Amino acid sequence: MPGIKLARSRPAGSKLNRFSLAVLALLFSYPAAATESFAANQFLEWDADAGSTAADASSASASQDDVWQRIRNGFKIEDAASNPLVAVHESWYAARPESVRRMVDRARRYLFHIVEEVDRRAMPMEIALLPMIESAFNPTALSPSAASGIWQFIPSTGRHYGLKQDSWYDGRRDFTAATQAALDYLGKLYLDFGDWQLALAAYNCGEGCVARAIQKNVQQGLPTDYASLSLPSETRHYVPKLLAIKNLIRNPEQHGIAIDALPNQPYFDQVTVHASMDIHSAARLAGMSSDEFIALNAAFPRKLIRSDTPVNLLIPVDKTDKFQRNLETASWDSWQPYAAQKGERPEAIAKRFDVSLARLEEHNQFQLKRGKLVRAQTILVPVSGRGVAAAQSVAAATTTSASQHLVERGDTLFGVARRYGLSVAQLTQANPGLAGGLKAGQTLRLPLNEQAARQPEAVRHVAFTPLPGKPAGPVHYTVKRGDSLHAIAQRFDVSLADLKTWNPVFGNDSVIRAGQQIVVERP
């Protein structure tokens, strides 16, 4: 998984060779310089012959009908035949043909897109097979270290490479966005280390992990290639596992495995919609099963598609026209906020809105005691008819708690403000005692909703309204005893890199003092 351990190595001693010094110099500049190199990564030639090789591959692919053959023709990473772990993993996969078959079947939805992107960047085609050892092409895969999606990004690395994450959307599970981010990251790692096996190792355990292993070998006068480094067990097996998959794909018959041809054409189209609906309704509009739809659109953890901004959905090519026709003519349930009262039973709410309890529970987390709500909370309920106004009873109930929010575990100031269409400054001004911190069970005052509650709409889009304009100046936070930059960044849902950019006084130092004023949001 990418960036499990993002640690920086110490400066190299006098025994470091020129290559290692260059590697370490690049590492020390990450992440500040990383974003500047993303665009450049897309068309880099990875070796001296890459330009001609890419051109040859491009012309050859025009006559190819099989994506698997395109992959085979683009293999560039040396097999490391001397590494016995490759044969170990080949035997492991060959002994499990059914598991390999299921993995290959799942890959069919995604491979054409990945191969096109890898080919466009002139990268080795082994990269297209990397999700097989990361997630087995499971779009909802989640590791014990919170790495998610087909490319297994951990939250911090995902955010650094542009993958937004909140309770409604997880960019790590957005297939096209995560693919671009993964290839950007791998391209950056290749520039750091100048070797694809080292770049792959760093994708698994982090740049600092590989850099320290290189430094240690240099100081001992040992080789610095991947097989010679002392790396964590998972990382030592990582590249051999990929090379074993490569050998299996190159000669499937030799390993007793059959791989059907994969048409060299797109599997899906990207459709932009501006509608609020649940995943099941979207799947129905496309004439697909919910599981098939989620396989392409796994980025919505609550199985709800928000409507405050246009959303890009992936629809199989042969179902795109049907989806767009139904989007214009059919109806569906639009899930909207409803202020449930203390003591209400979810079963009664489900009956009131003519929905099954299971479906209501799919999109809500109820706080119950003896089957009743322990406190008033805003939940989501289905509104029939393409999101038109619901019954007046919904409106009356919604206004009763429109000016308050009950803080739940994991809430941040930034997340609550965004949910209700406020800025962090407005939220902190309305709640003077916050001092930048939230605790589960707190009740927050939501000033703008008092005005919205007077509007005559039957259902107000509390959870879906876009953010208003930014405040005139930056938002500041006073550092408390025990705070750290990392904790403050998490609290305000911003990246550590942005926090340091907005506060140049820190530079490469993360030491802060109680009473210090720092910028936590820019206008």
C-alpha positions in Angstrom: 0.0 0.0 0.0 1.3 3.5 -0.7 3.1 5.3 2.0 2.6 3.1 5.0 5.6 4.7 6.7 6.4 8.2 5.5 9.6 8.9 7.5 12.6 11.0 6.5 16.1 9.6 6.7 19.1 11.4 8.3 21.6 13.2 6.2 24.0 10.8 4.5 27.6 10.5 5.7 30.7 10.9 3.7 30.5 7.3 2.5 27.2 7.9 0.5 27.6 7.6 -3.2 26.3 10.2 -5.6 23.2 8.3 -6.4 22.2 8.0 -2.7 22.8 11.6 -2.1 20.6 12.5 -5.0 17.9 10.2 -3.6 18.0 11.6 -0.1 18.0 15.2 -1.4 14.8 14.5 -3.3 13.3 12.9 -0.3 14.0 15.8 1.9 12.1 18.1 -0.5 9.0 15.9 -0.3 6.1 16.8 0.1 6.6 20.5 -0.6 8.0 20.0 -4.1 5.9 16.9 -5.0 2.9 18.8 -6.2 4.9 20.8 -8.7 6.1 17.6 -10.4 2.7 15.9 -11.0 2.2 17.3 -14.4 5.7 16.5 -15.5 5.3 12.9 -14.4 2.6 12.2 -16.9 4.8 12.2 -20.0 8.3 11.3 -18.7 10.4 8.8 -20.6 11.5 6.3 -18.0 14.7 5.1 -19.8 16.9 6.0 -22.7 14.8 4.1 -25.2 11.4 5.0 -23.7 10.5 7.5 -26.5 10.9 5.0 -29.3 9.6 2.2 -27.2 6.4 4.1 -26.3 6.0 5.0 -30.0 6.4 1.4 -31.1 4.0 0.2 -28.4 1.5 2.8 -29.4 1.6 1.8 -33.1 1.5 -1.9 -32.2 -1.5 -1.4 -29.9 -3.5 0.0 -32.7 -3.7 -3.5 -34.3 -4.1 -5.4 -31.0 -7.5 -6.7 -29.9 -6.5 -7.9 -26.5 -5.6 -5.7 -23.5 -3.7 -8.6 -21.9 -1.5 -8.7 -25.0 -0.9 -4.9 -24.7 0.2 -5.6 -21.1 2.6 -8.4 -22.1 4.1 -6.3 -24.9 4.8 -3.5 -22.4 6.7 -5.4 -19.7 10.0 -3.6 -18.9 11.0 -4.5 -15.3 13.8 -7.1 -15.1 12.6 -10.4 -13.7 15.2 -10.7 -10.9 15.6 -14.4 -11.7 18.1 -14.8 -8.8 15.4 -13.9 -6.3 13.9 -17.2 -5.0 10.8 -15.4 -3.7 9.5 -14.9 -7.2 9.2 -18.7 -7.7 7.6 -19.1 -4.3 4.8 -16.7 -5.2 4.4 -18.2 -8.7 3.7 -21.5 -7.1 1.3 -20.0 -4.6 -0.8 -18.4 -7.3 -0.6 -21.4 -9.6 -2.0 -23.6 -6.8 -5.1 -21.3 -6.5 -6.5 -21.0 -10.0 -10.0 -20.2 -8.8 -8.7 -17.2 -6.8 -6.7 -16.0 -9.8 -9.8 -16.4 -12.0 -11.9 -14.2 -9.7 -9.2 -11.6 -9.5 -8.8 -11.5 -13.3 -12.6 -11.3 -13.8 -12.8 -8.3 -11.4 -9.9 -6.6 -13.3 -11.7 -6.7 -16.6 -13.8 -3.6 -15.6 -10.7 -1.5 -14.9 -7.7 -2.7 -17.0 -8.3 -0.8 -20.2 -8.4 2.5 -18.4 -5.3 1.7 -16.4 -3.4 0.4 -19.5 -4.3 3.6 -21.4 -3.0 5.8 -18.5 0.2 3.7 -18.1 0.8 3.7 -21.8 0.3 7.5 -22.0 3.0 8.0 -19.4 5.4 5.4 -21.0 5.6 3.5 -17.7 6.3 -0.3 -17.6 3.1 -2.3 -18.0 3.8 -4.2 -14.8 2.4 -1.2 -13.1 -1.1 -2.0 -14.5 -0.9 -5.3 -12.6 -0.1 -3.7 -9.2 -3.7 -3.6 -8.0 -3.7 -7.4 -8.1 -1.3 -7.5 -5.2 -2.6 -4.4 -3.5 -6.3 -5.2 -3.4 -7.0 -8.0 -5.9 -9.0 -5.3 -7.7 -11.5 -5.0 -4.9 -12.7 -1.4 -5.0 -13.9 -1.4 -1.4 -10.8 -3.2 0.1 -9.8 -1.8 3.4 -6.5 -2.8 5.2 -5.8 -2.9 8.9 -3.8 0.3 8.5 -6.8 2.1 6.9 -5.5 1.8 3.3 -8.5 1.8 1.0 -9.5 1.3 -2.6 -8.0 -0.5 -5.5 -4.6 1.3 -5.1 -4.7 1.1 -1.3 -4.0 4.7 -0.3 -3.8 5.5 3.4 -5.7 8.7 4.3 -2.7 11.1 4.5 -1.0 10.0 1.3 -4.4 10.1 -0.5 -5.1 13.6 0.6 -1.6 14.7 -0.4 -2.2 13.4 -3.9 -5.5 15.2 -4.2 -8.0 12.5 -3.1 -10.6 14.2 -1.0 -12.2 12.3 1.9 -15.2 13.0 4.0 -18.3 11.2 5.2 -20.0 11.5 1.8 -17.1 10.8 -0.6 -13.8 8.9 -0.4 -11.5 9.7 -3.4 -9.3 6.7 -2.6 -12.2 4.6 -3.8 -12.9 6.8 -6.8 -11.4 4.5 -9.5 -10.3 7.1 -12.1 -9.1 9.7 -9.5 -7.2 7.1 -7.5 -5.6 5.7 -10.6 -4.3 9.1 -11.6 -3.0 9.7 -8.0 -1.3 6.3 -7.9 0.5 6.8 -11.2 1.5 10.4 -10.1 3.0 8.9 -6.9 4.8 6.1 -8.6 6.2 8.5 -11.1 7.5 10.7 -8.3 9.1 7.6 -6.6 10.9 6.6 -9.8 12.4 10.1 -10.1 13.5 9.7 -6.5 15.2 6.4 -6.8 15.9 5.9 -10.5 14.9 2.2 -10.4 11.4 0.7 -10.7 11.9 -2.0 -8.1 13.0 0.6 -5.5 10.1 2.8 -6.5 7.7 -0.1 -6.0 9.3 -0.9 -2.6 8.8 2.7 -1.6 5.2 2.6 -2.7 4.7 -0.2 -0.2 6.7 1.0 2.9 7.4 4.6 2.2 10.3 6.7 0.9 12.1 7.0 4.2 12.1 3.3 4.7 13.8 2.6 1.4 16.2 5.5 1.7 17.4 4.4 5.2 18.0 0.9 3.8 20.1 2.3 0.9 22.1 4.5 3.3 22.8 1.5 5.6 24.1 -0.6 2.7 26.2 2.3 1.3 27.9 2.7 4.7 28.6 -1.0 4.8 29.9 -1.1 1.2 27.1 -3.3 0.1 25.0 -3.1 -3.2 22.0 -0.9 -3.1 19.6 -2.8 -5.5 16.2 -3.9 -4.2 17.2 -7.6 -3.5 20.3 -6.5 -1.5 18.4 -4.2 0.9 17.2 -5.0 4.4 13.5 -4.2 4.1 10.4 -5.1 6.1 9.1 -8.6 5.4 6.0 -7.4 3.5 8.2 -5.1 1.3 10.7 -7.9 0.6 7.9 -10.0 -0.8 6.2 -7.1 -2.6 8.2 -6.9 -5.8 8.6 -10.7 -6.1 4.8 -11.0 -5.8 4.3 -8.5 -8.7 6.9 -10.3 -10.8 5.2 -13.6 -10.1 1.9 -12.1 -11.3 3.7 -10.8 -14.4 5.1 -14.3 -15.2 1.7 -15.8 -14.7 0.0 -13.2 -17.1 2.8 -13.7 -19.6 2.5 -17.5 -19.7 -0.9 -18.5 -18.2 -1.0 -21.9 -19.9 2.4 -22.8 -18.4 0.9 -22.3 -14.9 -2.3 -24.1 -15.7 -4.5 -21.0 -15.8 -6.8 -19.8 -18.6 -7.2 -16.0 -19.2 -9.8 -15.0 -21.7 -9.0 -12.2 -24.1 -10.1 -8.7 -23.0 -11.4 -6.4 -25.7 -9.1 -3.4 -26.3 -11.8 -0.9 -25.8 -13.3 1.2 -23.0 -15.5 -0.7 -20.5 -17.2 2.4 -19.1 -18.1 6.0 -19.9 -18.0 8.9 -17.5 -21.3 10.6 -17.0 -21.7 13.9 -15.1 -24.9 14.2 -13.1 -26.3 16.9 -10.8 -28.8 14.9 -8.8 -29.3 13.6 -5.3 -30.1 9.9 -5.2 -29.0 6.7 -3.5 -26.8 4.1 -5.2 -29.7 1.7 -5.7 -31.7 4.3 -7.6 -28.7 5.1 -9.8 -28.2 1.4 -10.5 -31.8 1.0 -11.4 -31.6 4.0 -13.9 -28.7 2.3 -15.6 -30.3 -1.2 -15.6 -27.6 -2.6 -13.4 -27.4 -4.5 -10.1 -26.4 -2.4 -7.1 -23.2 -4.6 -6.7 -22.2 -4.0 -10.3 -22.8 -0.3 -10.0 -20.8 0.0 -6.8 -17.9 -1.9 -8.4 -17.5 1.2 -10.6 -18.7 3.8 -8.2 -17.4 2.8 -4.8 -16.5 6.3 -3.6 -19.7 6.9 -1.7 -19.4 5.3 1.7 -23.0 6.1 2.7 -24.3 4.8 -0.6 -25.7 8.3 -1.3 -24.8 10.6 -4.2 -24.7 14.2 -3.2 -26.3 16.9 -5.3 -24.5 20.2 -4.2 -22.0 19.9 -7.0 -21.9 17.8 -10.3 -20.8 14.2 -9.7 -19.0 12.0 -12.1 -20.3 8.5 -12.4 -18.8 5.5 -14.3 -21.4 3.7 -16.4 -20.7 0.7 -18.7 -20.6 1.8 -22.3 -23.6 -0.3 -23.3 -25.7 1.2 -20.5 -24.8 4.9 -20.8 -27.6 5.9 -23.2 -30.2 4.1 -21.0 -28.9 5.8 -17.9 -29.0 9.3 -19.5 -32.6 8.7 -20.9 -33.9 7.6 -17.5 -32.1 10.4 -15.7 -34.2 12.8 -17.8 -37.5 11.0 -17.6 -37.7 8.6 -14.7 -38.2 9.3 -11.0 -36.2 8.2 -7.9 -35.9 8.8 -4.2 -33.9 11.9 -3.2 -32.6 11.5 0.4 -33.1 14.6 2.4 -32.5 15.7 6.1 -35.3 15.1 8.6 -35.1 16.1 12.3 -36.0 13.1 14.3 -37.1 13.7 17.9 -35.9 12.0 21.1 -37.9 8.9 21.8 -38.9 8.2 18.2 -38.5 4.7 16.9 -36.7 4.1 13.6 -39.5 1.6 12.7 -42.1 4.3 12.9 -40.0 6.7 10.9 -39.5 4.1 8.2 -43.3 3.4 8.1 -44.0 7.1 7.8 -41.8 7.5 4.8 -42.8 4.2 3.2 -39.3 2.7 3.3 -37.9 -0.5 4.8 -36.1 -0.2 8.1 -33.1 -1.9 6.5 -32.9 0.7 3.9 -33.2 3.5 6.4 -30.4 2.0 8.5 -28.2 1.7 5.4 -27.9 5.5 5.2 -28.1 6.4 8.9 -26.5 5.6 12.2 -29.1 5.6 15.0 -28.3 6.3 18.6 -30.8 4.0 20.4 -31.7 2.9 23.8 -34.4 0.2 24.1 -35.3 0.8 20.4 -35.8 4.5 20.8 -33.6 7.5 19.8 -31.7 8.7 22.9 -31.7 12.3 21.6 -32.9 14.3 18.8 -30.8 13.8 15.6 -30.9 14.8 12.0 -31.3 11.7 9.8 -31.8 11.2 6.0 -35.2 10.0 4.7 -36.3 9.3 1.1 -38.3 11.9 -0.8 -40.1 10.5 -3.9 -40.3 12.2 -7.2 -36.8 13.3 -8.4 -36.2 15.2 -5.2 -39.4 17.3 -5.2 -40.7 18.7 -1.9 -41.8 16.2 0.7 -44.9 16.2 2.9 -45.3 19.2 5.2 -44.8 17.0 8.2 -41.1 16.7 7.2 -40.8 20.5 6.9 -42.3 21.1 10.4 -40.0 18.5 12.0 -36.9 19.8 10.1 -37.2 23.3 11.5 -37.3 22.2 15.1 -33.6 21.4 15.2 -32.4 23.4 12.2 -30.2 25.7 14.4 -28.3 22.9 16.3 -25.9 20.1 15.6 -25.1 17.3 18.0 -21.4 16.5 17.7 -20.6 12.9 17.0 -17.3 11.1 17.3 -14.9 12.0 14.5 -16.6 15.4 13.8 -14.3 18.3 13.0 -15.0 22.0 12.9 -14.3 22.1 9.2 -16.5 19.1 8.5 -19.5 20.4 10.5 -19.1 23.8 8.9 -19.0 22.3 5.4 -22.0 20.1 6.1 -24.3 23.0 7.0 -23.0 25.5 4.5 -21.0 27.6 7.0 -17.4 28.8 7.3 -15.3 27.8 10.3 -15.2 31.4 11.4 -19.0 31.6 11.4 -19.2 28.4 13.4 -16.6 29.5 16.0 -18.2 33.0 16.3 -21.6 31.4 17.1 -20.0 29.1 19.7 -17.5 31.2 21.6 -16.4 28.4 24.0 -15.2 26.0 21.3 -11.6 27.2 21.2 -11.1 25.0 18.1 -12.0 21.7 19.7 -15.0 19.4 19.5 -16.2 16.7 21.9 -18.8 14.0 21.2 -22.1 15.0 22.8 -21.6 18.8 22.4 -24.4 20.8 20.9 -23.4 23.4 18.4 -25.4 26.5 17.4 -25.8 26.9 13.6 -26.5 30.5 13.0 -27.4 30.5 9.3 -30.0 27.8 9.6 -32.2 30.2 11.7 -32.8 32.2 8.6 -33.2 29.2 6.4 -35.8 27.7 8.7 -38.1 30.6 7.9 -38.1 29.7 4.2 -41.4 28.1 3.0 -39.7 25.0 1.4 -41.0 21.7 2.5 -37.6 20.1 2.7 -34.4 22.2 3.1 -31.1 20.8 1.9 -29.3 21.1 5.2 -26.7 18.5 4.5 -26.2 19.3 0.8 -25.9 23.1 0.5 -22.7 24.3 -1.1 -20.2 26.4 0.9 -20.8 30.1 0.8 -18.1 32.5 -0.1 -14.9 32.5 1.9 -14.5 34.9 4.8 -12.6 38.1 4.2 -9.5 37.0 6.0 -7.8 33.9 7.2 -9.1 31.9 10.2 -6.7 31.8 13.2 -6.4 29.3 16.0 -4.7 29.7 19.4 -2.5 26.8 20.2 -3.3 25.0 23.5 -1.0 23.0 25.7 -0.5 19.5 24.3 -1.4 20.6 20.7 0.7 19.4 17.8 0.6 20.6 14.2 -0.5 17.1 13.1 -3.4 17.2 15.6 -4.5 20.7 14.6 -4.4 19.7 10.9 -6.7 16.8 11.6 -9.0 18.9 13.7 -9.5 21.4 10.9 -9.4 18.7 8.2 -6.5 20.3 6.3 -3.2 18.9 5.2 -0.1 19.3 7.3 1.7 20.7 4.2 -1.0 23.4 3.8 -0.7 24.3 7.5 3.0 24.8 7.1 2.5 26.8 3.9 0.1 29.2 5.6 2.5 29.5 8.6 6.0 30.0 7.1 7.4 30.6 10.6 7.5 26.8 11.0 9.6 26.0 8.0 10.7 22.4 8.4 10.1 22.6 12.1 6.9 21.3 13.7 7.5 22.7 17.2 4.6 24.9 18.4 4.0 26.7 21.7 0.9 27.3 23.8 -0.6 30.7 23.1 0.8 30.9 19.5 -1.7 32.1 16.8 -1.6 30.1 13.6 -3.6 30.2 10.4 -5.9 27.2 10.0 -8.0 28.3 7.0 -7.2 30.7 4.1 -9.8 32.8 2.4 
